[in-house]
Amino acid sequence: MLDPKTGLPPRYLRAPDAARFLGISIRTLEKHRTYGTGPTYRKVGGRVLYSVEDLQAWTAIGARKSASEQTATRVFPARPLTAAEKASL
């Protein structure tokens, strides 16, 4: 599957590089993966890989124009979700 913009295959980052890309610690990214609150990832030969597109899509979930924006969605913290948080997904 090629990227329609570049004609190249999708770019994948290992967990440390993905964490750096997102501006969070590797441990926080690992917690997100454990709790299911983080970006989509792939396991390939024991390695955890993230596509740049998936990382950008995950961060876009929390995009907002103002603090009072009512329709904004939420990027959950790296912890187990409560029942109410799970229901809001």
N, C-alpha and C positions, 0 to 999 in steps of 0.2 A: 504494500500500500504506500503510495507516494503522496507527499504533500503537494496539493494542487498549486500552491504559490511558488514553491522552489523546485519542484520536480525531484526532490531528494526524499529518502526515507525519513520517518520521524526521528527526532533526536531524543535519546534517553540519557538520563543522568543517574548516577549512583546516589545513594542516600546522602552522603556528606556534601556532594555538589548540589543536590536538590535543596538541602537545608540552607546552604549558602545562598542559592538563588532566591529562596523565600525570605532570607534574613532572619531565620530562626535557628535555634541550636539543633544539632543532630538528635539529641535526647528528646526534645519536644516533638520533632518529626517522628521519631520512633514511638512515642506515646500516642500521637495521632493515629499511627498505623495500628497500634494495639487496640485502641478504643474504637476504631472505625470512624473517626471524625476528620481524618485527613484526606489528602488528594488520592486519587486512584493510583495504584502501583501495580507492578508486575514482578513476579518471581521467575527468574531465568537462571537455571543452574545454581540455585542457592543465593543468587544475588537479588537484591531489591532494586528495581529500576523505576524511574518516574519519567514520563514524557514531559517535555517542556509545555506542550499544549495542555496536558492535565493539570500541571502546576498553575498555569495561568488561569485556567477555568476555575480551579479551587479558590484562588485569591479573588476572582471576579465575583464570587458569591457574596463577599462582604463589602463590595463596592457601594458607596452611597455618596450623595451630594451634600447632605447635611445631617447633623446629629438627630434632628427631629423627623427625618424621613420615615413615614409610616410603613411603606411597602418594602423596606430594605430587609434582605434576608440576613442570616447570621452564620458566621464561621464559629463553630463551637470550640471551647477550650479543650486542651488535651487531657481529658479525664472521662470516666464513664458517664454517659448521658443519663439524666433522670428520665422517669416515665413521661413527664410532660414535654421534655426536650425531644424525646424519640417520637412522640405524637405530632410534634410540629414539623417533622421532616417531610 
